[in-house]
């Protein structure tokens, strides 16, 4: 089926989304159409865990109300990175948020410069 996540895997190269956290939930659209996440590099400069949440949405998520598809925890003053041999599919679009709590309903803003996100996607 044209436009499906499987078709995206035949693309030549991944796109990159990069953000340094502002003092907010950092809700944003990474891709406003179907896509796949192929990997990420996340850095947390705070002394407590921080969480990057990905949503199956073509618009900015309503953090605390929309349910994330993936929640990635970043240990205190650490980094987390991965190349996904089997990408995670998002049929509608890819939305993102950065918060302080793991719960799907958490909408607690992080501080400015707490988290750096580099997300690779097709």
NUSELO-45745 format. One record per atom (N, C-alpha, C): atom name; residue in three letters; y, x, z; residue number from 1. Coordinates in Angstrom, 2 decimals. Atoms other than C-alpha are relative to their C-alpha. Layout:
  name  resn        v        u        w  resi
    CA   ala        Y        X        Z   NUM
...
This chain:
  name  resn        v        u        w  resi
     N   unk    -1.17     0.85     0.00     1
    CA   unk     0.00     0.00     0.00     1
     C   unk     1.23     0.90     0.00     1
     N   unk    -1.21    -0.82     0.05     2
    CA   unk     3.32     1.62    -1.02     2
     C   unk     0.88    -0.25     1.22     2
     N   unk    -0.89     0.11    -1.14     3
    CA   unk     5.66     2.32     1.86     3
     C   unk    -0.72    -0.02     1.33     3
     N   unk     0.74     0.00    -1.25     4
    CA   unk     2.87     2.40     4.43     4
     C   unk     0.08     1.38     0.65     4
     N   unk     0.00    -1.31    -0.65     5
    CA   unk     2.67     5.18     7.05     5
     C   unk    -0.92     1.01    -0.68     5
     N   unk     0.91    -0.93     0.68     6
    CA   unk    -0.31     6.66     5.13     6
     C   unk     0.67     0.64    -1.22     6
     N   unk    -0.70    -0.54     1.16     7
    CA   unk     1.87     7.07     2.03     7
     C   unk     0.98     1.11     0.40     7
     N   unk    -0.99    -0.98    -0.45     8
    CA   unk     4.40     9.03     4.07     8
     C   unk    -0.61     1.37     0.20     8
     N   unk     0.65    -1.28    -0.25     9
    CA   unk     1.84    11.74     4.82     9
     C   unk    -0.07     0.87    -1.24     9
     N   unk     0.04    -0.78     1.22    10
    CA   unk     1.92    12.80     1.19    10
     C   unk     1.36     0.65    -0.31    10
     N   unk    -1.33    -0.59     0.19    11
    CA   unk     5.60    13.79     1.54    11
     C   unk    -0.07     1.51     0.15    11
     N   unk     0.02    -1.46     0.00    12
    CA   unk     6.43    17.46     1.05    12
     C   unk     0.36     0.60     1.35    12
     N   unk    -0.46    -0.60    -1.26    13
    CA   unk     8.21    18.09     4.37    13
     C   unk     0.51    -1.07     0.95    13
     N   unk    -0.48     0.91    -1.03    14
    CA   unk     9.05    16.39     7.63    14
     C   unk     1.52     0.10     0.13    14
     N   unk    -1.41     0.01    -0.36    15
    CA   unk    12.58    15.38     8.55    15
     C   unk     0.10     0.34     1.48    15
     N   unk    -0.20    -0.39    -1.40    16
    CA   unk    14.09    16.45    11.87    16
     C   unk     1.12    -0.82     0.60    16
     N   unk    -1.02     0.66    -0.82    17
    CA   unk    15.97    14.44    14.49    17
     C   unk     0.25     0.93     1.18    17
     N   unk    -0.33    -0.87    -1.13    18
    CA   unk    17.81    16.54    17.07    18
     C   unk     1.12    -0.63     0.81    18
     N   unk    -1.03     0.53    -0.88    19
    CA   unk    19.81    15.41    20.09    19
     C   unk    -0.01     0.75     1.33    19
     N   unk    -0.18    -0.48    -1.36    20
    CA   unk    21.17    16.82    23.33    20
     C   unk     0.48    -1.22     0.79    20
     N   unk    -0.31     1.24    -0.71    21
    CA   unk    21.34    14.08    25.96    21
     C   unk     1.45    -0.08     0.43    21
     N   unk    -1.29     0.37    -0.57    22
    CA   unk    24.62    12.42    26.81    22
     C   unk    -0.30    -0.67     1.34    22
     N   unk     0.18     0.69    -1.27    23
    CA   unk    25.16    10.73    30.18    23
     C   unk    -0.22    -1.48    -0.29    23
     N   unk     0.36     1.36     0.38    24
    CA   unk    23.40     7.56    29.00    24
     C   unk    -1.51    -0.05    -0.18    24
     N   unk     1.43     0.08     0.35    25
    CA   unk    19.97     6.30    27.94    25
     C   unk    -0.27     0.58    -1.38    25
     N   unk     0.11    -0.66     1.30    26
    CA   unk    20.65     7.89    24.55    26
     C   unk    -0.79    -0.82    -1.02    26
     N   unk     0.70     0.86     0.94    27
    CA   unk    19.25     4.89    22.66    27
     C   unk     0.53     0.24    -1.41    27
     N   unk    -0.40    -0.30     1.37    28
    CA   unk    19.26     5.62    18.94    28
     C   unk    -1.12    -0.37    -0.97    28
     N   unk     0.98     0.18     1.07    29
    CA   unk    17.52     5.01    15.63    29
     C   unk    -0.27     1.38    -0.60    29
     N   unk     0.40    -1.23     0.68    30
    CA   unk    15.60     8.00    14.31    30
     C   unk    -0.22    -0.29    -1.48    30
     N   unk     0.29     0.42     1.38    31
    CA   unk    14.39     6.20    11.18    31
     C   unk    -0.03    -1.52    -0.03    31
     N   unk    -0.14     1.46     0.06    32
    CA   unk    15.25     2.62    10.18    32
     C   unk    -1.03    -0.67    -0.91    32
     N   unk     1.09     0.56     0.79    33
    CA   unk    12.02     2.07     8.23    33
     C   unk    -1.30     0.64     0.48    33
     N   unk     1.30    -0.52    -0.44    34
    CA   unk     8.30     2.75     8.60    34
     C   unk    -0.04     1.52    -0.06    34
     N   unk     0.10    -1.45    -0.04    35
    CA   unk     7.48     6.31     9.54    35
     C   unk    -1.11     0.47     0.90    35
     N   unk     0.97    -0.62    -0.90    36
    CA   unk     5.23     8.69    11.39    36
     C   unk     0.66     1.18     0.69    36
     N   unk    -0.47    -1.17    -0.75    37
    CA   unk     6.00    11.23    14.10    37
     C   unk    -1.08     1.05    -0.10    37
     N   unk     0.96    -1.08     0.21    38
    CA   unk     4.36    14.55    13.34    38
     C   unk     0.04     1.07     1.08    38
     N   unk    -0.08    -0.98    -1.08    39
    CA   unk     5.51    16.59    16.32    39
     C   unk     1.33    -0.06     0.70    39
     N   unk    -1.25    -0.03    -0.75    40
    CA   unk     8.20    17.28    18.87    40
     C   unk     0.12     1.26     0.83    40
     N   unk    -0.31    -1.05    -0.96    41
    CA   unk     9.86    19.91    21.02    41
     C   unk     1.04    -0.59     0.93    41
     N   unk    -0.86     0.63    -1.00    42
    CA   unk    11.42    18.63    24.24    42
     C   unk     0.30     1.02     1.10    42
     N   unk    -0.40    -0.91    -1.08    43
    CA   unk    13.36    20.62    26.85    43
     C   unk     0.70    -0.81     1.08    43
     N   unk    -0.60     0.67    -1.15    44
    CA   unk    14.28    19.36    30.33    44
     C   unk     0.62     1.07     0.90    44
     N   unk    -0.69    -0.97    -0.86    45
    CA   unk    16.90    21.38    32.25    45
     C   unk     0.18    -0.51     1.42    45
     N   unk    -0.19     0.60    -1.32    46
    CA   unk    16.93    19.02    35.25    46
     C   unk    -1.11     0.43     0.96    46
     N   unk     0.97    -0.36    -1.03    47
    CA   unk    15.10    19.66    38.55    47
     C   unk    -1.02    -1.12     0.25    47
     N   unk     0.96     1.11    -0.11    48
    CA   unk    13.16    16.36    38.13    48
     C   unk    -0.51    -0.36    -1.39    48
     N   unk     0.54     0.46     1.28    49
    CA   unk    10.96    14.86    35.42    49
     C   unk     1.03    -0.83    -0.77    49
     N   unk    -0.77     0.85     0.90    50
    CA   unk    12.71    13.25    32.43    50
     C   unk    -0.98    -0.52    -1.05    50
     N   unk     0.93     0.66     0.91    51
    CA   unk    11.15    10.94    29.82    51
     C   unk     0.66    -0.34    -1.32    51
     N   unk    -0.42     0.40     1.35    52
    CA   unk    11.54    10.51    26.07    52
     C   unk    -0.92    -1.13    -0.40    52
     N   unk     0.77     1.18     0.38    53
    CA   unk    10.46     7.08    24.88    53
     C   unk     0.25    -0.30    -1.47    53
     N   unk    -0.09     0.34     1.41    54
    CA   unk     9.73     6.17    21.27    54
     C   unk    -0.39    -1.46    -0.19    54
     N   unk     0.15     1.44     0.21    55
    CA   unk     9.93     2.58    20.02    55
     C   unk    -0.30    -0.29    -1.47    55
     N   unk     0.30     0.46     1.36    56
    CA   unk     8.54     0.80    16.95    56
     C   unk     1.10    -0.99    -0.41    56
     N   unk    -1.17     0.82     0.32    57
    CA   unk    12.00    -0.48    15.90    57
     C   unk     0.82     0.64    -1.10    57
     N   unk    -0.89    -0.49     1.05    58
    CA   unk    14.33    -0.18    12.93    58
     C   unk     1.45     0.01     0.48    58
     N   unk    -1.33    -0.01    -0.61    59
    CA   unk    17.34    -0.53    15.27    59
     C   unk    -0.08     0.73     1.34    59
     N   unk     0.00    -0.64    -1.32    60
    CA   unk    18.41     1.12    18.51    60
     C   unk    -0.74    -0.89     1.00    60
     N   unk     0.72     0.82    -0.98    61
    CA   unk    16.11     0.01    21.32    61
     C   unk     0.93    -0.52     1.09    61
     N   unk    -0.64     0.51    -1.20    62
    CA   unk    17.32    -2.15    24.17    62
     C   unk    -0.82     0.57     1.15    62
     N   unk     0.75    -0.74    -1.01    63
    CA   unk    16.23     0.27    26.87    63
     C   unk    -0.13    -0.86     1.25    63
     N   unk     0.28     0.82    -1.16    64
    CA   unk    14.61    -1.50    29.80    64
     C   unk    -0.56    -1.36    -0.37    64
     N   unk     0.51     1.28     0.47    65
    CA   unk    13.76    -4.57    27.72    65
     C   unk    -1.08     0.20    -1.06    65
     N   unk     0.99    -0.30     1.03    66
    CA   unk    11.98    -3.28    24.60    66
     C   unk    -1.11     0.87     0.60    66
     N   unk     1.14    -0.77    -0.49    67
    CA   unk     8.52    -1.84    25.21    67
     C   unk    -0.23     1.21    -0.89    67
     N   unk     0.22    -1.20     0.82    68
    CA   unk     8.09     1.77    24.09    68
     C   unk    -1.45     0.10    -0.49    68
     N   unk     1.35    -0.27     0.51    69
    CA   unk     5.13     2.73    21.93    69
     C   unk    -0.55     1.27     0.64    69
     N   unk     0.41    -1.27    -0.60    70
    CA   unk     5.04     6.27    23.38    70
     C   unk     1.00     0.40     1.08    70
     N   unk    -0.84    -0.54    -1.05    71
    CA   unk     6.37     7.78    26.60    71
     C   unk    -0.45     1.43     0.25    71
     N   unk     0.31    -1.42    -0.18    72
    CA   unk     6.54    11.58    26.83    72
     C   unk     0.76     0.52     1.22    72
     N   unk    -0.62    -0.57    -1.19    73
    CA   unk     7.17    13.13    30.24    73
     C   unk     0.22     1.49    -0.19    73
     N   unk    -0.32    -1.42     0.08    74
    CA   unk     8.87    16.50    30.46    74
     C   unk     0.16     0.51     1.43    74
     N   unk    -0.10    -0.51    -1.36    75
    CA   unk     8.26    18.43    33.69    75
     C   unk     1.37     0.63     0.28    75
     N   unk    -1.27    -0.58    -0.44    76
    CA   unk    11.24    19.69    35.69    76
     C   unk     0.18     1.41    -0.52    76
     N   unk    -0.38    -1.32     0.50    77
    CA   unk    12.97    22.69    34.13    77
     C   unk    -1.09     0.62    -0.86    77
     N   unk     1.10    -0.41     0.87    78
    CA   unk    10.29    22.92    31.47    78
     C   unk     0.21    -0.52    -1.41    78
     N   unk     0.00     0.49     1.37    79
    CA   unk     9.54    22.23    27.85    79
     C   unk    -1.37    -0.59    -0.31    79
     N   unk     1.25     0.58     0.49    80
    CA   unk     6.89    20.19    26.08    80
     C   unk     0.09    -0.01    -1.51    80
     N   unk    -0.01     0.05     1.45    81
    CA   unk     5.97    20.63    22.46    81
     C   unk    -1.40    -0.21    -0.51    81
     N   unk     1.29     0.29     0.60    82
    CA   unk     3.21    19.51    20.17    82
     C   unk     0.16    -0.22    -1.50    82
     N   unk     0.15     0.38     1.40    83
    CA   unk     2.22    19.33    16.54    83
     C   unk    -1.14    -1.00    -0.02    83
     N   unk     1.01     1.04     0.01    84
    CA   unk     0.31    16.10    16.02    84
     C   unk    -0.83     0.09    -1.28    84
     N   unk     0.88    -0.08     1.16    85
    CA   unk    -2.63    16.73    13.69    85
     C   unk    -0.22    -1.38    -0.61    85
     N   unk     0.06     1.39     0.44    86
    CA   unk    -2.92    12.94    13.49    86
     C   unk     1.31    -0.63     0.47    86
     N   unk    -1.32     0.53    -0.38    87
    CA   unk     0.66    11.57    13.42    87
     C   unk    -0.08    -1.39     0.63    87
     N   unk    -0.13     1.32    -0.61    88
    CA   unk     1.73     8.53    15.42    88
     C   unk     0.79    -0.88    -0.97    88
     N   unk    -0.63     0.89     0.97    89
    CA   unk     2.58     5.63    13.08    89
     C   unk     0.93    -1.01     0.67    89
     N   unk    -0.98     1.00    -0.40    90
    CA   unk     5.60     3.36    13.49    90
     C   unk     0.24    -0.89    -1.23    90
     N   unk    -0.01     0.85     1.18    91
    CA   unk     5.31     0.41    11.10    91
     C   unk     1.37    -0.57    -0.34    91
     N   unk    -1.32     0.62     0.20    92
    CA   unk     8.88    -0.91    11.56    92
     C   unk     1.10     1.03    -0.12    92
     N   unk    -1.02    -1.04    -0.06    93
    CA   unk    10.97     2.16    12.34    93
     C   unk    -0.24     0.83     1.25    93
     N   unk     0.15    -0.88    -1.16    94
    CA   unk    11.40     4.88    14.95    94
     C   unk     1.29    -0.03     0.81    94
     N   unk    -1.12     0.00    -0.93    95
    CA   unk    13.73     4.31    17.90    95
     C   unk    -0.29     0.95     1.13    95
     N   unk     0.18    -0.98    -1.06    96
    CA   unk    14.30     6.69    20.79    96
     C   unk     0.92    -0.30     1.17    96
     N   unk    -0.84     0.05    -1.20    97
    CA   unk    15.64     6.74    24.35    97
     C   unk    -0.42     1.15     0.91    97
     N   unk     0.27    -1.06    -0.97    98
    CA   unk    15.87     9.37    27.10    98
     C   unk     0.44    -0.53     1.36    98
     N   unk    -0.28     0.59    -1.31    99
    CA   unk    15.64     8.19    30.72    99
     C   unk    -0.62     0.83     1.12    99
     N   unk     0.51    -0.74    -1.16   100
    CA   unk    14.80     9.33    34.24   100
     C   unk    -1.32    -0.53     0.53   100
     N   unk     1.20     0.60    -0.56   101
    CA   unk    11.87     6.98    34.95   101
     C   unk    -1.08    -0.27    -1.02   101
     N   unk     1.15     0.17     0.89   102
    CA   unk     8.40     6.57    33.51   102
     C   unk    -0.28    -1.46    -0.35   102
     N   unk     0.32     1.41     0.26   103
    CA   unk     8.20     2.76    33.75   103
     C   unk     0.57    -0.46    -1.34   103
     N   unk    -0.47     0.52     1.29   104
    CA   unk     8.48     0.93    30.42   104
     C   unk     1.35    -0.69     0.14   104
     N   unk    -1.25     0.74    -0.23   105
    CA   unk    11.34    -1.08    31.95   105
     C   unk     1.12     0.87     0.57   105
     N   unk    -1.05    -0.86    -0.56   106
    CA   unk    13.27     1.95    33.28   106
     C   unk     1.13     0.17    -1.00   106
     N   unk    -1.19    -0.16     0.84   107
    CA   unk    16.80     2.15    31.93   107
     C   unk     1.03     0.87     0.72   107
     N   unk    -0.88    -0.87    -0.76   108
    CA   unk    18.21     4.85    34.21   108
     C   unk     0.46     1.16    -0.88   108
     N   unk    -0.58    -1.03     0.87   109
    CA   unk    20.54     7.15    32.30   109
     C   unk    -0.27     1.41     0.53   109
     N   unk     0.06    -1.42    -0.35   110
    CA   unk    20.02    10.90    32.28   110
     C   unk     1.42     0.55     0.01   110
     N   unk    -1.31    -0.65     0.01   111
    CA   unk    22.91    13.31    32.75   111
     C   unk     0.21     0.70    -1.35   111
     N   unk    -0.31    -0.78     1.20   112
    CA   unk    24.67    15.09    29.92   112
     C   unk    -0.69     1.35     0.09   112
     N   unk     0.69    -1.29     0.14   113
    CA   unk    22.70    18.14    28.78   113
     C   unk    -1.28     0.13     0.80   113
     N   unk     1.29    -0.04    -0.72   114
    CA   unk    19.58    17.21    30.81   114
     C   unk    -1.15     0.31    -0.95   114
     N   unk     1.16    -0.05     0.89   115
    CA   unk    17.30    16.96    27.77   115
     C   unk     0.44     0.34    -1.42   115
     N   unk    -0.16    -0.28     1.43   116
    CA   unk    17.14    18.44    24.29   116
     C   unk    -1.26    -0.52    -0.70   116
     N   unk     1.11     0.59     0.77   117
    CA   unk    14.98    16.60    21.74   117
     C   unk     0.08     0.50    -1.42   117
     N   unk     0.17    -0.24     1.42   118
    CA   unk    13.76    17.84    18.39   118
     C   unk    -1.27    -0.73    -0.39   118
     N   unk     1.10     0.86     0.41   119
    CA   unk    11.52    15.26    16.72   119
     C   unk    -0.22     0.20    -1.49   119
     N   unk     0.35    -0.16     1.42   120
    CA   unk     9.71    15.85    13.42   120
     C   unk    -0.69    -1.28    -0.46   120
     N   unk     0.53     1.28     0.46   121
    CA   unk     8.92    12.76    11.38   121
     C   unk     0.05    -0.08    -1.53   121
     N   unk     0.01     0.31     1.43   122
    CA   unk     8.17    11.45     7.92   122
     C   unk     0.37    -1.47    -0.15   122
